[in-house]
């Protein structure tokens, strides 16, 4: 990957004792101040355009059986430097990303214990990242972090876009309220019909957290480069408008098992007075290490279909081969069991999907339910659930590999663990070797249910390390990964770009549970997607699931909004999630899904307001071709699009996909129109968007 180092200036200065230290962003709009209080407490503050963003906030850690790394410090040294270089992405929303920041590294010494703590601040034009380093030292070896003290003292009662704290799931709908209302609402939110099944509720809220202040600032709080650490949630002090770090514990209540030489993830604060800047920020990617995969030629963005949605429609398809219960992996002879007749992952059904994918120019087919173990997939009580190298009798691996290869299609493996993680780790090498042998270049992993080992949580340190081990092991076998029910992404896809996507929030499957609101996808880009791409699985054309049988659910969007999501919900791995038969009914609308790119040279955020609307234009990588997506919440609106991002003096053809005049997400979602027009960079398009609707366009 080619990188261009523009300059790096280093300044060393002495800042002994308790002196105030100031650091500005390259454009001088953001200002960080750091000091040690009279009690020796590390304290930072952040302002933007002379407006306070974070008031003076404490830093440090509580350590088990030891003096807290939180007070009695003095500053013994501080170093500032500036970095400005550009790096090229393997895939992404932009081909080239500028990494431009001013850095402050502060060395603290605790007088009582003589322990050393380093804090590194990096101030970009779009926000702040800071992390803690525990350098090697004789008087601090192994230690257990009981809690992180990091505070985010806010300036007022901001509007918050939040999810309830939970150590094992982030699949909640977003609640919008004032900070002061969160603690009184949090239990009520969990009890609502649309709430996720909560395994381990707590009084914190989750990150990424978006805030909007009364004076027009947008603030996103999250973390970057989550490695060998517990994920961070946030305690809420609603009287003082203060947030503080709450690390996910194990069942003993311990947060992080550490030793000197370790470091924390970056704590991130993205801030602007323009909501578009939150979506355009590359701060979290820039805080991650460069790509560690030397030859990444095998990593390829993909568009896929799958044996998947039929399991959610209520039409009767099943992941399991039989209805027999009490399956014992490795001991059951499936050839002697009677098939249920509802199994979805059959050779013939997969061949049908391969044919459809090949006919319409897709890259891959995902198959769920292909392997032994689905009959008795009970989480937490059963250690050995699945066999990841043993297909069901009606799934012919060799025949399907040959058939797919002849059609130019690859198959995506599915490894659902039902969170029997120890069993999965035992099978990891054999499972990946099986994939390589049979030509599977990508895997979708799943972690439904409470974790085994039974002392751990989805977002705790042990599981964070597991997700990272899977990615690293997959890279050894040249396998791409799409993780579901995993910890929220923190930009590690830069370091390991074989981590193509993750779920880690409510995706389209929750539409089948009547669980998403029309504003859902106008919020996720400001929250969940700030940390990395999401496998949202859009593209559902038939939104009334009652036509299939027992499921009364209806989609919370128009058909055209489903098209726009391919541009709005960024991922290098995009699924056409509906049943093939529904695409055949709407070939003109389906054409957009076939045409839309999954990898981009340039992204332009045209307009955005969290919870209300988003409009984005993206240029396909390596092509003079653009795509636009625009979505709204439950309210109809009119958007005005300027095409000034196009090359001046050149004429383009625009294919516009628009909601029909009477379209509405509730009672007329499939009303749409498709038309062509000529445009230039001077053209302005005024377009109506229906309630729960969208607009999409292809520009050539």
C-alpha positions as CSV (number, residue, x, y, z in Angstrom):
1,X,0.0,0.0,0.0
2,X,1.5,3.3,-1.0
3,X,1.9,6.0,1.7
4,X,3.0,9.5,1.2
5,X,4.8,11.1,4.2
6,X,4.4,14.9,3.8
7,X,6.0,16.1,7.0
8,X,6.6,15.2,10.6
9,X,7.9,17.9,13.0
10,X,8.9,16.9,16.5
11,X,9.2,19.3,19.5
12,X,10.4,18.3,22.9
13,X,9.8,20.5,25.9
14,X,9.9,20.2,29.7
15,X,6.6,20.5,31.5
16,X,7.4,19.5,35.0
17,X,5.0,19.5,38.0
18,X,1.4,20.5,37.4
19,X,1.7,23.0,34.5
20,X,-1.1,23.5,32.0
21,X,-0.3,22.2,28.5
22,X,-2.2,23.2,25.4
23,X,-2.5,21.5,22.1
24,X,-4.3,22.7,18.9
25,X,-5.6,20.8,15.9
26,X,-3.9,21.5,12.6
27,X,-6.7,23.9,11.6
28,X,-6.6,25.6,15.1
29,X,-10.4,25.0,15.5
30,X,-10.0,22.4,18.3
31,X,-8.0,23.0,21.5
32,X,-7.0,20.4,24.1
33,X,-5.8,21.4,27.5
34,X,-4.2,19.0,30.0
35,X,-3.0,19.5,33.5
36,X,-2.5,17.7,36.8
37,X,-4.7,19.0,39.6
38,X,-3.5,20.0,43.1
39,X,-4.3,16.4,44.2
40,X,-2.3,15.0,41.3
41,X,-5.3,14.0,39.2
42,X,-4.8,14.0,35.4
43,X,-7.4,16.4,33.9
44,X,-8.2,17.2,30.2
45,X,-10.6,19.5,28.5
46,X,-11.6,20.1,24.9
47,X,-13.1,23.1,23.0
48,X,-14.2,23.7,19.4
49,X,-14.2,27.1,17.8
50,X,-13.9,28.5,21.4
51,X,-17.0,26.6,22.5
52,X,-16.4,24.1,25.4
53,X,-17.1,20.6,24.3
54,X,-15.7,18.6,27.2
55,X,-15.2,20.5,30.5
56,X,-12.3,19.5,32.8
57,X,-12.5,15.7,33.2
58,X,-10.5,13.3,35.2
59,X,-8.5,10.4,33.9
60,X,-6.9,7.2,35.2
61,X,-7.7,3.7,36.6
62,X,-8.8,1.9,39.7
63,X,-6.4,-1.1,40.2
64,X,-7.4,-4.1,42.3
65,X,-5.5,-4.4,45.6
66,X,-3.4,-1.4,44.8
67,X,-3.1,2.4,44.8
68,X,-5.3,3.8,42.0
69,X,-3.6,5.2,39.0
70,X,-5.6,8.3,39.4
71,X,-4.0,10.8,41.8
72,X,-0.7,11.9,43.3
73,X,0.8,12.4,39.8
74,X,3.3,14.9,38.6
75,X,4.2,15.7,35.0
76,X,7.8,14.7,34.4
77,X,8.0,15.1,30.7
78,X,5.8,16.0,27.6
79,X,6.5,15.7,23.9
80,X,4.6,17.3,21.0
81,X,4.8,16.4,17.4
82,X,2.9,16.9,14.2
83,X,2.1,14.2,11.5
84,X,0.7,14.6,8.1
85,X,0.6,11.8,5.6
86,X,-1.8,10.1,3.2
87,X,-2.5,6.4,3.0
88,X,-4.3,4.2,0.5
89,X,-7.2,2.0,1.6
90,X,-7.5,-1.7,0.6
91,X,-11.2,-0.9,0.3
92,X,-13.3,1.9,1.7
93,X,-15.5,4.9,1.4
94,X,-12.5,6.8,0.1
95,X,-9.4,5.5,-1.7
96,X,-7.0,7.9,-0.1
97,X,-7.2,9.1,3.5
98,X,-5.2,12.0,5.0
99,X,-3.9,11.3,8.5
100,X,-3.1,14.8,9.9
101,X,-2.9,15.4,13.6
102,X,-0.9,17.2,16.3
103,X,0.2,14.9,19.1
104,X,1.0,15.3,22.8
105,X,2.6,12.5,24.9
106,X,2.6,13.2,28.6
107,X,4.7,11.2,31.0
108,X,3.3,11.1,34.6
109,X,4.9,9.8,37.7
110,X,3.0,8.8,40.8
111,X,4.9,10.2,43.8
112,X,3.8,7.5,46.4
113,X,4.5,4.5,44.2
114,X,7.0,5.8,41.6
115,X,4.8,4.3,38.9
116,X,4.8,5.7,35.4
117,X,1.7,6.3,33.2
118,X,1.8,7.7,29.7
119,X,-1.1,9.5,28.1
120,X,-1.1,10.1,24.3
121,X,-3.4,12.7,22.8
122,X,-3.9,13.1,19.0
123,X,-5.9,16.1,17.9
124,X,-7.3,16.0,14.4
125,X,-9.3,18.6,12.6
126,X,-12.4,16.5,13.3
127,X,-11.8,15.4,16.9
128,X,-9.6,13.9,19.6
129,X,-8.2,10.5,20.4
130,X,-6.4,9.6,23.6
131,X,-5.1,6.4,25.1
132,X,-3.1,5.2,28.1
133,X,0.2,3.3,28.0
134,X,1.5,1.2,30.9
135,X,5.3,1.2,30.2
136,X,7.6,-1.6,31.5
137,X,8.6,-0.8,35.1
138,X,9.8,-2.8,38.1
139,X,7.1,-1.6,40.5
140,X,4.1,-2.4,38.3
141,X,4.0,-5.9,36.6
142,X,0.7,-7.7,36.4
143,X,-2.5,-5.9,37.5
144,X,-6.3,-6.1,37.3
145,X,-8.2,-3.0,36.2
146,X,-11.4,-2.7,38.3
147,X,-12.6,0.4,36.4
148,X,-11.4,3.2,34.1
149,X,-12.0,6.7,35.5
150,X,-12.0,8.6,32.2
151,X,-14.7,11.2,32.3
152,X,-16.5,13.2,29.6
153,X,-17.9,16.2,31.4
154,X,-20.4,17.8,29.0
155,X,-21.6,21.4,28.9
156,X,-25.3,20.9,29.2
157,X,-28.3,18.7,28.8
158,X,-27.6,17.5,25.3
159,X,-29.9,15.4,23.1
160,X,-28.6,11.9,23.1
161,X,-29.0,9.0,20.6
162,X,-28.5,6.1,22.9
163,X,-28.8,2.3,23.5
164,X,-29.2,0.8,27.0
165,X,-26.1,-0.7,28.5
166,X,-25.8,-4.4,28.0
167,X,-22.7,-6.6,28.1
168,X,-24.1,-9.1,25.6
169,X,-26.1,-7.4,22.9
170,X,-26.3,-4.1,21.1
171,X,-29.4,-5.0,19.1
172,X,-31.6,-2.3,20.7
173,X,-33.6,0.4,18.9
174,X,-32.0,3.8,19.4
175,X,-33.8,6.0,22.0
176,X,-33.6,9.8,21.5
177,X,-33.9,11.9,24.7
178,X,-32.2,14.5,26.8
179,X,-29.2,13.3,28.9
180,X,-31.2,14.1,32.0
181,X,-33.9,11.6,31.0
182,X,-31.8,8.6,30.3
183,X,-31.7,7.1,33.8
184,X,-35.4,7.3,34.2
185,X,-36.1,5.9,30.8
186,X,-33.6,3.1,30.6
187,X,-35.7,0.4,32.3
188,X,-38.8,1.4,30.3
189,X,-36.9,1.2,27.1
190,X,-35.8,-2.4,27.8
191,X,-39.5,-3.4,28.5
192,X,-40.8,-2.1,25.2
193,X,-41.9,-4.7,22.6
194,X,-39.2,-3.7,20.2
195,X,-36.4,-4.1,22.7
196,X,-33.8,-6.8,22.3
197,X,-33.8,-9.8,24.7
198,X,-31.4,-8.4,27.4
199,X,-28.9,-10.8,28.9
200,X,-26.9,-8.6,31.2
201,X,-28.5,-5.2,31.6
202,X,-26.7,-2.4,33.4
203,X,-27.2,1.2,34.1
204,X,-24.7,2.4,31.5
205,X,-25.3,3.3,27.9
206,X,-23.4,2.0,24.9
207,X,-21.0,3.6,22.4
208,X,-20.8,4.9,19.8
209,X,-22.9,7.6,21.4
210,X,-24.1,10.6,19.4
211,X,-24.9,13.9,21.2
212,X,-26.3,17.2,19.9
213,X,-26.0,20.3,22.0
214,X,-28.4,23.2,22.2
215,X,-25.7,25.4,20.7
216,X,-25.4,23.3,17.6
217,X,-22.5,20.9,18.2
218,X,-22.6,17.3,17.2
219,X,-20.4,15.0,19.4
220,X,-19.7,11.3,18.9
221,X,-18.0,9.4,21.7
222,X,-16.5,6.0,21.0
223,X,-13.2,4.1,20.9
224,X,-10.6,3.0,18.4
225,X,-8.3,0.0,18.1
226,X,-10.0,-2.2,20.7
227,X,-7.3,-4.8,21.4
228,X,-6.8,-6.9,24.6
229,X,-9.2,-4.7,26.5
230,X,-12.8,-4.7,27.5
231,X,-15.2,-2.6,25.5
232,X,-16.2,0.7,26.9
233,X,-19.7,1.7,27.9
234,X,-20.7,5.0,29.6
235,X,-22.1,5.7,33.0
236,X,-24.5,8.7,33.0
237,X,-24.6,11.3,35.8
238,X,-27.8,13.1,34.8
239,X,-27.5,15.8,37.4
240,X,-24.0,17.0,36.3
241,X,-24.3,16.0,32.6
242,X,-21.2,13.8,33.1
243,X,-20.4,10.6,31.3
244,X,-17.7,8.2,32.6
245,X,-16.1,5.0,31.3
246,X,-17.7,1.8,32.3
247,X,-15.7,-1.2,31.1
248,X,-17.5,-4.5,30.5
249,X,-16.5,-7.0,33.3
250,X,-16.3,-10.7,33.5
251,X,-18.5,-12.6,36.0
252,X,-16.0,-11.8,38.8
253,X,-16.5,-8.1,38.2
254,X,-12.9,-7.7,36.9
255,X,-12.6,-5.5,33.8
256,X,-9.1,-6.0,32.3
257,X,-6.3,-8.4,33.1
258,X,-3.2,-6.3,32.2
259,X,0.5,-6.2,32.5
260,X,3.1,-3.5,31.8
261,X,3.7,-3.1,28.1
262,X,0.0,-3.0,27.5
263,X,-2.1,0.0,26.4
264,X,-5.7,1.0,26.3
265,X,-7.8,1.5,23.2
266,X,-8.1,5.1,22.0
267,X,-11.0,7.0,23.5
268,X,-12.5,9.1,20.7
269,X,-14.4,12.4,20.5
270,X,-15.5,13.5,17.1
271,X,-17.0,17.0,17.1
272,X,-18.3,19.5,14.6
273,X,-21.1,22.1,14.1
274,X,-22.0,20.4,10.8
275,X,-23.6,16.9,11.1
276,X,-22.0,15.9,7.8
277,X,-18.6,16.1,9.3
278,X,-19.5,13.2,11.7
279,X,-20.3,11.0,8.8
280,X,-17.2,12.1,6.9
281,X,-14.7,11.6,9.7
282,X,-11.8,9.2,9.3
283,X,-10.5,9.7,12.9
284,X,-11.2,6.2,14.1
285,X,-9.5,4.6,11.0
286,X,-6.5,6.9,11.4
287,X,-6.1,5.8,15.1
288,X,-5.7,2.2,14.0
289,X,-2.4,0.5,13.0
290,X,-1.7,0.2,9.2
291,X,-2.6,-2.9,7.3
292,X,-0.6,-6.0,8.7
293,X,-1.4,-8.2,5.7
294,X,1.4,-7.9,3.1
295,X,-0.4,-9.5,0.2
296,X,-4.0,-8.4,0.3
297,X,-4.8,-9.2,-3.3
298,X,-7.2,-11.9,-2.2
299,X,-9.4,-9.4,-0.2
300,X,-12.2,-8.5,-2.5
301,X,-15.4,-6.5,-1.8
302,X,-18.4,-8.5,-2.8
303,X,-22.1,-8.3,-3.6
304,X,-24.0,-11.5,-2.6
305,X,-27.4,-13.2,-2.2
306,X,-28.2,-16.0,0.1
307,X,-30.2,-18.8,1.6
308,X,-31.1,-16.5,4.5
309,X,-34.2,-14.4,4.3
310,X,-36.5,-17.4,3.7
311,X,-35.8,-18.4,7.3
312,X,-37.3,-15.1,8.6
313,X,-40.3,-14.6,6.4
314,X,-42.5,-17.1,8.2
315,X,-42.7,-19.3,5.1
316,X,-41.5,-22.4,6.9
317,X,-37.9,-22.9,5.8
318,X,-35.6,-24.2,8.6
319,X,-31.9,-24.2,9.3
320,X,-32.1,-27.7,10.6
321,X,-32.2,-30.9,8.6
322,X,-34.6,-32.8,10.8
323,X,-36.9,-32.1,13.8
324,X,-35.0,-34.6,15.9
325,X,-33.8,-33.2,19.3
326,X,-30.9,-34.2,21.5
327,X,-28.3,-34.3,18.7
328,X,-24.8,-35.2,19.9
329,X,-22.2,-33.8,17.6
330,X,-19.9,-36.6,16.3
331,X,-22.1,-39.3,17.5
332,X,-25.3,-38.9,15.4
333,X,-25.7,-40.6,12.0
334,X,-27.8,-38.1,10.1
335,X,-28.3,-40.4,7.2
336,X,-30.6,-42.6,9.4
337,X,-32.8,-39.6,10.4
338,X,-35.9,-38.5,8.6
339,X,-35.6,-35.1,6.9
340,X,-38.1,-32.5,8.0
341,X,-38.8,-31.4,4.4
342,X,-38.3,-27.8,5.4
343,X,-34.5,-27.6,5.3
344,X,-33.3,-24.5,3.4
345,X,-29.7,-25.4,2.7
346,X,-30.2,-28.2,0.2
347,X,-28.1,-28.8,-2.8
348,X,-30.9,-28.0,-5.2
349,X,-31.9,-24.8,-3.4
350,X,-28.3,-23.6,-3.3
351,X,-27.9,-24.4,-7.1
352,X,-31.0,-22.3,-7.7
353,X,-29.4,-19.3,-5.9
354,X,-26.1,-19.9,-7.7
355,X,-28.0,-19.7,-11.0
356,X,-29.7,-16.5,-10.0
357,X,-26.5,-14.9,-8.8
358,X,-24.7,-15.8,-12.0
359,X,-27.5,-14.5,-14.2
360,X,-27.5,-11.2,-12.5
361,X,-23.8,-10.6,-12.0
362,X,-23.4,-11.2,-8.3
363,X,-20.2,-12.5,-6.8
364,X,-21.3,-14.9,-4.1
365,X,-24.0,-16.9,-2.4
366,X,-24.3,-17.2,1.4
367,X,-25.6,-20.5,2.7
368,X,-26.9,-20.8,6.3
369,X,-27.9,-24.1,7.9
370,X,-25.5,-26.3,5.8
371,X,-23.8,-28.1,8.7
372,X,-24.7,-30.6,11.4
373,X,-26.0,-29.3,14.7
374,X,-28.9,-26.9,14.0
375,X,-31.6,-29.2,15.6
376,X,-30.4,-28.6,19.1
377,X,-28.7,-25.2,19.1
378,X,-29.5,-24.3,22.6
379,X,-27.2,-21.5,23.9
380,X,-25.2,-21.7,27.1
381,X,-26.3,-25.2,28.3
382,X,-24.6,-27.2,25.6
383,X,-20.8,-26.9,24.9
384,X,-20.6,-28.8,21.6
385,X,-23.4,-27.6,19.3
386,X,-22.1,-27.6,15.7
387,X,-19.6,-29.4,13.5
388,X,-18.0,-27.0,11.1
389,X,-16.6,-29.6,8.7
390,X,-19.6,-31.9,8.5
391,X,-22.4,-31.0,6.0
392,X,-26.0,-32.4,6.2
393,X,-26.7,-35.3,3.9
394,X,-28.7,-33.1,1.5
395,X,-25.9,-30.6,1.1
396,X,-23.2,-31.8,-1.4
397,X,-20.1,-29.7,-0.8
398,X,-18.1,-31.1,-3.7
399,X,-20.9,-30.9,-6.3
400,X,-21.8,-27.3,-5.2
401,X,-18.2,-26.2,-5.3
402,X,-17.9,-27.4,-8.9
403,X,-21.3,-26.0,-9.9
404,X,-20.5,-22.6,-8.4
405,X,-17.1,-22.5,-10.0
406,X,-18.5,-23.2,-13.4
407,X,-20.9,-20.3,-13.0
408,X,-18.2,-17.9,-11.7
409,X,-19.7,-17.7,-8.2
410,X,-18.1,-18.3,-4.8
411,X,-20.0,-19.6,-1.8
412,X,-19.8,-17.9,1.6
413,X,-19.5,-20.3,4.6
414,X,-21.6,-19.7,7.7
415,X,-20.2,-20.5,11.2
416,X,-22.9,-19.9,13.7
417,X,-21.6,-20.8,17.2
418,X,-24.6,-20.0,19.3
419,X,-21.8,-18.5,21.5
420,X,-20.3,-21.9,22.3
421,X,-17.0,-20.1,21.6
422,X,-14.6,-22.7,23.2
423,X,-15.9,-25.3,20.9
424,X,-15.5,-23.0,17.9
425,X,-11.9,-22.2,18.9
426,X,-11.1,-25.9,19.1
427,X,-12.4,-26.3,15.5
428,X,-11.0,-23.1,14.1
429,X,-8.1,-24.5,12.2
430,X,-9.9,-27.5,10.8
431,X,-12.9,-25.3,9.9
432,X,-10.7,-22.9,8.0
433,X,-8.8,-25.7,6.3
434,X,-12.2,-27.2,5.2
435,X,-13.1,-23.8,3.7
436,X,-9.8,-23.6,1.8
437,X,-10.1,-27.1,0.5
438,X,-13.7,-26.5,-0.8
439,X,-13.1,-23.0,-2.2
440,X,-14.9,-20.8,0.4
441,X,-13.1,-17.4,0.5
442,X,-15.4,-15.8,3.1
443,X,-17.2,-16.7,6.3
444,X,-20.1,-15.2,8.2
445,X,-19.6,-15.9,11.9
446,X,-22.4,-15.7,14.5
447,X,-22.5,-15.4,18.3
448,X,-26.2,-15.7,19.3
449,X,-26.8,-16.2,23.0
450,X,-24.8,-16.1,26.2
451,X,-21.1,-17.0,26.0
452,X,-19.3,-20.2,26.7
453,X,-16.8,-19.9,28.6
454,X,-19.7,-19.1,31.0
455,X,-17.7,-16.5,32.9
456,X,-17.5,-14.1,29.9
457,X,-19.6,-11.6,28.0
458,X,-19.8,-10.7,24.3
459,X,-18.0,-7.3,24.9
460,X,-15.6,-8.4,27.6
461,X,-11.8,-8.6,27.3
462,X,-11.7,-12.4,26.6
463,X,-14.3,-12.2,23.8
464,X,-12.6,-9.1,22.3
465,X,-9.5,-11.2,22.1
466,X,-11.5,-14.0,20.5
467,X,-12.9,-11.9,17.7
468,X,-9.4,-10.6,17.0
469,X,-7.9,-14.2,17.1
470,X,-10.5,-15.3,14.5
471,X,-9.6,-12.4,12.2
472,X,-5.9,-13.1,12.5
473,X,-6.3,-16.8,12.0
474,X,-8.6,-16.2,9.0
475,X,-5.9,-14.0,7.5
476,X,-3.5,-16.9,7.7
477,X,-5.9,-18.9,5.5
478,X,-6.7,-16.0,3.3
479,X,-10.3,-15.9,4.4
480,X,-12.6,-12.8,4.7
481,X,-14.8,-12.4,7.7
482,X,-18.3,-11.0,8.3
483,X,-19.0,-11.2,12.0
484,X,-22.5,-11.0,13.6
485,X,-23.4,-10.5,17.2
486,X,-19.8,-9.3,17.8
487,X,-18.4,-6.3,19.7
488,X,-19.0,-3.0,18.1
489,X,-16.3,-2.2,15.5
490,X,-13.5,0.2,16.3
491,X,-11.7,0.6,13.0
492,X,-9.6,-2.6,13.1
493,X,-10.6,-3.2,9.5
494,X,-7.8,-0.9,8.6
495,X,-5.2,-3.3,10.3
496,X,-7.0,-6.4,9.1
497,X,-9.0,-5.6,6.0
498,X,-10.1,-9.2,5.7
499,X,-12.6,-8.1,8.4
500,X,-15.0,-7.0,5.7
501,X,-18.0,-6.2,7.8
502,X,-19.9,-6.8,11.0
503,X,-23.4,-6.7,12.2
504,X,-23.2,-5.4,15.8
505,X,-26.6,-3.6,15.6
506,X,-30.1,-4.1,14.4
507,X,-30.0,-5.2,10.8
508,X,-32.8,-6.0,8.3
509,X,-33.6,-9.3,10.2
510,X,-35.3,-7.2,12.9
511,X,-37.8,-6.0,10.2
512,X,-39.1,-9.5,10.3
513,X,-39.5,-9.2,14.1
514,X,-41.4,-5.8,13.7
515,X,-38.4,-4.2,15.4
516,X,-37.2,-1.3,13.3
517,X,-38.5,2.3,13.1
518,X,-38.3,4.4,9.9
519,X,-35.7,6.6,11.5
520,X,-33.4,3.7,12.3
521,X,-31.2,4.0,9.2
522,X,-31.0,7.8,9.6
523,X,-29.3,7.2,12.9
524,X,-27.0,4.2,12.4
525,X,-24.5,6.1,10.2
526,X,-24.0,8.6,13.0
527,X,-23.5,5.8,15.7
528,X,-22.8,2.2,14.7
529,X,-21.1,2.9,11.4
530,X,-18.7,5.4,12.8
531,X,-16.6,2.4,14.0
532,X,-16.7,0.4,10.7
533,X,-18.9,-1.1,7.9
534,X,-22.1,-2.9,8.7
535,X,-23.6,-5.9,7.1
536,X,-27.1,-4.4,7.2
537,X,-28.5,-6.7,4.5
538,X,-30.8,-4.3,2.6
539,X,-32.8,-4.8,-0.5
540,X,-36.2,-6.2,0.7
541,X,-38.7,-5.5,-2.1
542,X,-41.7,-7.4,-0.6
543,X,-42.2,-5.7,2.7
544,X,-45.5,-7.5,3.7
545,X,-44.3,-10.7,5.2
546,X,-47.9,-11.9,5.9
547,X,-48.1,-13.1,2.3
548,X,-45.7,-16.0,3.2
549,X,-47.7,-17.4,6.1
550,X,-47.6,-16.7,9.8
551,X,-45.4,-13.6,10.0
552,X,-47.5,-10.4,10.3
553,X,-44.5,-8.0,10.0
554,X,-44.3,-5.1,7.6
555,X,-41.1,-3.3,6.5
556,X,-40.6,0.2,7.8
557,X,-39.5,1.6,4.5
558,X,-40.5,2.1,0.9
559,X,-38.9,-0.1,-1.9
560,X,-36.8,2.9,-3.1
561,X,-35.4,3.5,0.4
562,X,-34.2,-0.1,0.3
563,X,-32.2,0.9,-2.9
564,X,-30.8,4.0,-1.2
565,X,-29.5,2.0,1.7
566,X,-26.8,0.5,-0.6
567,X,-25.2,3.9,-0.7
568,X,-26.1,5.1,2.8
569,X,-25.2,2.0,4.9
570,X,-21.6,1.6,3.8
571,X,-20.1,-1.9,3.5
572,X,-17.7,-3.6,1.1
573,X,-19.9,-6.6,1.5
574,X,-23.5,-5.9,0.4
575,X,-26.3,-8.4,0.2
576,X,-29.4,-8.4,-2.0
577,X,-31.3,-9.9,0.9
578,X,-34.8,-10.6,-0.5
579,X,-36.0,-13.8,-2.1
580,X,-35.0,-14.0,-5.8
581,X,-38.6,-14.2,-6.9
582,X,-39.3,-10.7,-5.6
583,X,-36.5,-9.2,-7.6
584,X,-37.9,-10.8,-10.8
585,X,-41.2,-8.9,-10.2
586,X,-39.4,-5.6,-10.2
587,X,-36.5,-5.9,-12.8
588,X,-36.2,-2.1,-13.3
589,X,-35.7,-1.4,-9.6
590,X,-33.5,-4.5,-9.2
591,X,-31.2,-3.1,-11.9
592,X,-29.9,-0.5,-9.3
593,X,-28.8,-3.3,-6.9
594,X,-27.0,-5.0,-9.8
595,X,-25.3,-1.8,-10.8
596,X,-24.4,-0.2,-7.5
597,X,-20.7,-0.4,-6.5
598,X,-19.4,-1.8,-3.2
599,X,-16.0,0.0,-3.2
600,X,-15.4,3.7,-3.6
601,X,-12.9,6.3,-4.7
602,X,-14.6,9.3,-3.1
603,X,-17.5,10.0,-0.8
604,X,-19.4,13.3,-0.5
605,X,-21.9,13.8,2.3
606,X,-24.4,16.2,0.7
607,X,-26.8,16.7,3.6
608,X,-27.4,15.0,7.0
609,X,-29.3,15.4,10.2
610,X,-29.4,12.5,12.7
611,X,-32.7,10.8,13.0
612,X,-34.2,12.8,10.1
613,X,-32.4,12.5,6.8
614,X,-29.1,11.7,5.0
615,X,-28.0,12.2,1.4
616,X,-24.7,10.8,0.2
617,X,-22.9,10.6,-3.2
618,X,-20.1,8.1,-3.8
619,X,-17.8,7.6,-6.8
620,X,-17.2,4.0,-7.7
621,X,-13.6,2.9,-7.4
622,X,-11.7,3.1,-10.6
623,X,-14.7,4.3,-12.6
624,X,-16.2,7.7,-13.7
625,X,-19.5,6.6,-12.2
626,X,-21.4,8.0,-9.2
627,X,-24.2,6.7,-7.1
628,X,-26.5,8.7,-4.8
629,X,-28.6,7.5,-1.9
630,X,-31.1,9.7,0.1
631,X,-33.3,8.6,2.9
632,X,-35.7,10.1,5.4
633,X,-37.5,9.1,8.6
634,X,-41.3,8.7,9.0
635,X,-41.8,12.2,7.6
636,X,-41.9,13.1,3.9
637,X,-39.5,15.8,2.7
638,X,-38.1,17.5,-0.3
639,X,-34.4,17.3,-1.1
640,X,-32.4,19.5,-3.4
641,X,-29.3,17.9,-4.8
642,X,-26.5,19.9,-6.3
643,X,-24.2,18.0,-8.6
644,X,-21.2,20.2,-8.1
645,X,-19.1,17.2,-7.2
646,X,-19.1,16.2,-10.9
647,X,-16.4,17.3,-13.4
648,X,-17.3,20.7,-14.8
649,X,-18.0,21.0,-18.5
650,X,-19.0,17.3,-18.8
651,X,-22.5,15.9,-19.5
652,X,-23.7,12.9,-17.6
653,X,-26.7,10.6,-17.8
654,X,-28.6,10.2,-14.5
655,X,-31.0,7.2,-13.9
656,X,-33.3,8.3,-11.0
657,X,-35.2,5.9,-8.8
658,X,-37.8,7.8,-6.9
659,X,-40.8,7.2,-4.6
660,X,-44.1,7.4,-6.4
661,X,-46.4,10.4,-5.8
662,X,-48.5,8.4,-3.4
663,X,-45.8,6.2,-1.9
664,X,-45.8,5.7,1.9
665,X,-43.9,3.2,4.0
666,X,-47.1,2.0,5.7
667,X,-49.7,1.6,3.0
668,X,-48.0,2.1,-0.4
669,X,-44.3,1.1,-0.2
670,X,-43.9,-0.4,-3.6
671,X,-44.9,2.7,-5.6
672,X,-41.9,4.0,-7.5
673,X,-40.7,5.5,-10.8
674,X,-37.5,5.2,-12.9
675,X,-36.5,7.8,-15.3
676,X,-33.4,9.1,-17.2
677,X,-32.1,12.6,-17.6
678,X,-29.1,14.5,-18.7
679,X,-27.2,16.5,-16.1
680,X,-24.0,18.6,-15.6
681,X,-22.1,19.8,-12.5
682,X,-24.4,22.9,-12.6
683,X,-27.6,20.9,-12.4
684,X,-29.8,21.1,-9.3
685,X,-32.4,18.4,-8.7
686,X,-35.5,19.0,-6.5
687,X,-37.0,15.6,-5.5
688,X,-39.8,14.6,-3.2
689,X,-39.1,11.7,-0.8
690,X,-42.1,9.9,0.7
691,X,-42.6,9.2,4.4
692,X,-40.2,6.3,5.3
693,X,-38.9,6.7,1.8
694,X,-35.8,7.4,-0.3
695,X,-34.2,8.3,-3.6
696,X,-31.3,6.7,-5.4
697,X,-29.5,7.5,-8.6
698,X,-26.8,6.2,-10.9
699,X,-24.7,8.7,-12.8
700,X,-22.6,7.9,-15.8
